[in-house]
Amino acid sequence: MEKYWQIEKVNLKYHIPLHILVCVLLLGVSPLLMGVANLSAEDTAKVLERYTALIGIVMLTPVFLPEQDRNLRELVSARYTDCAAVYLVRVLGNVFVLACLLGMYIFMLYYNQCSFPAVKYFLGTLAEMLFFGGLGLGFYGLTDHLVAGYMAAMVYYISAIGIRSTNPFLKLFYPFSMSAGSYTEKYFLFAGAVVLMAAGVYLRCRRK
């Protein structure tokens, strides 16, 4: 366990502070961009799904970024710790950070007298965050280009905004279902997130 903790310590110290700062800034400016006080359950869901969930892209897509330097990538591959374990530790650490940030944001909404089921919305939004981030991570692992990962996630997000939840192409993976009164899609988003992140890690480890 000690070696995995060391991996996460390096990740926290060198790799993700900037990404955490970006997430904090995005969440911090939300009161200036939209109302976050005295919201109904539907309006709260819109804020969480259409804005807050975007930090999943920021935190999870660049998991492979430290190995963008080929020399560092070869060093990680040559170490006694399997590269998949290194990436999975980073993913889990970043997911924990995401959950903490989301938890604090949920508390802020609750403090501002928003009316919503906190636990249900927390889990639903986290599933959406993981899906968006997993989509970026998967395409990053496939293409070996960080920008491609960000673009894939953002294209899906923009497409979902312009497509109705009943559209057959996005029906089971429609990211904004809570504000439409449905929660079933969140289970599919979570399952899709697991598959996408696993595929991204697998493809990255196979890349020479």
N, C-alpha and C positions, 0 to 999 in steps of 0.2 A: 504493500500500500504506500510505502514511503516514496517509491519512485514515481507513482502516479500523482502524489501530492506535490512533488517537486516539479512535475510537468505543469500542473495547474498554477503553481506559484510563479513560474516563469511566464505563463500565459497572462496572469493578472498583472504582473509587474511591467511587462514589455509589449505585449501584443494587443491588449484590448482596452487600455485606459482611454485612448482617443475615441473608440467606438462607444464606450460608456458615456463619455462626455457628450457626444453627439446625441445619444438617446435622451440624456437628462435635459439637454437644451430643447429637443423636440417636444418632450413632455412639458417642460417648463413654460414654453411659449403658447401652449394650447389655450390657456384662458384668454390670451390676446387674439386668437384666431377664431374661437368659437365659444359659445356659452358652456360652462361646466358647473352651473349652479342651478338647483331646483329643477333638474331635468326629470322627465318621465322615464319609464323603463325603455320605451322605444327610442327616445332621443339619446339616452345613455348608451344604448347598444350601438347607435350610429357613430357616436364619438369613439367608442372602443374599437369597433370593427373597421371604420374607414380612416382612422387617424392613428390611434395608439398602436394598433397591430403592426404598423409599418416599421417599428423598431426591431421586429423580428428579422427583417431584411438586413438591417444595420449590424446586428450582433452575430448572426449565424452564417451569412454568406462568406465573410472573409476568413473562415477557420483555417484555410490552407495558405493564407497570405504569407506567413513567415517563410514557407518553403518556395516562394516564387523565385528566390535566389537558388539556382540549380545546385550550387555547392552546398548550401545548407540542406537542400532536399536530399542530396546523396549522403550527407552526414546523418540525417534522421533515419534514412533507410538502412544505414550500416550499423546503427546502434543496437544494443541487445534488446531494447524494448521495441516491439513490433510497431510499425508506423500506424497501423490501424488503431492501436491502443492510444497512441499519442493524440490522434485526431478525435477519437471518441471521448477522451478526457477533456479536451478543449470544448467539444460540443456540449457535454454535460455541464461543464463549468459555465459556459455561456448561457445555457438554458436556465441554470440557477440564477444567474444575474438578471436574465429577462423576467423570471418569475418574481424576483425581489422588486424590480422596477415597476412591474405591473401591479404588484400588491400595494406598493406605496401610492400608485395612481388611483387604484380602486378606493383606497382609504381616503384620498383627497376628494374623490367624487362623493363618497358617503358623507364626509365631513361637510360638504357643500350642499347637503340636503337633497341629493339626487335619490330617486326612488327606483331601486332595482334589486334583484336577487344577487348579492355580492359573490357568493361562491360559484354559482352557475355562470355568471358573466366572466368571472376570473378564469375559469377552466375553458370556457368557450373562446375567449379572446386569446388565451395562451395557445390553444390548438391552432388558431388562425396564424398567430405569430410563428409557430413552428413550421406550419405549411409554407408560408411565404419564405421564411428563412431556409427551409429544406429545399424549396424550388431553386433558390439562388445557389445554395451549396451544391445541389445535384448538377446544375449546369456548369458551375465552376469546375467540378471534378471531371465533367465530360469534355469541356473545351480547354481547360487549363488557362482560362482568362477570367479574371475577376469581374471585368465590365460585363461580360456575357452573363455572368450569374446575376448581377444587379438588374440587367436589362430584362432577363427572363422573368424575374419576380415582379418587376414593375409593369411589364406588358400584361401579365396575368391580372394584376391589380386593376389596371386601367380598363382592360377588357371586361372584367367583372362589373365595374361601375356602369358600363354602357350596355350590359346584357341583363335581362330580367332573370330572376331566380328560377323561373320555370323553363328556361332554355335548356334543351337536352344536353348540350355540350358542357354545361357547368352545373347541372342540377344537383348532383351529389357532392360537388366540391365548390358550391357557391359560398364565398367567404363571408357574405354579409347576411347570413340567414337569421341571426338573432333579432335584428331590427325588422325582419319580415315575419317574425313570430314562429320561427322553426329552429329547432336545436339539433335535429338528426344529422345535419350536414357536418357538424363539428366533429362527430365521431369519424367520419370519412376523411376530414381534413387531418385529424391526428394520425390516422392510419397512413394516409398519403405522405405525411411529414416523415414518419419513421422510414418508409420505403425510400423516399427521396434522399434522406440523409445517409442511409445505409448504402445506397447506390453511389452517392457522391464519394463517400469514403472508400468504397471498393474500387471505383474507377481511378481515384487518385493514387491508391496504393499500387495499382497495376501499371501506372504510368512510369516509365523509366526517366 
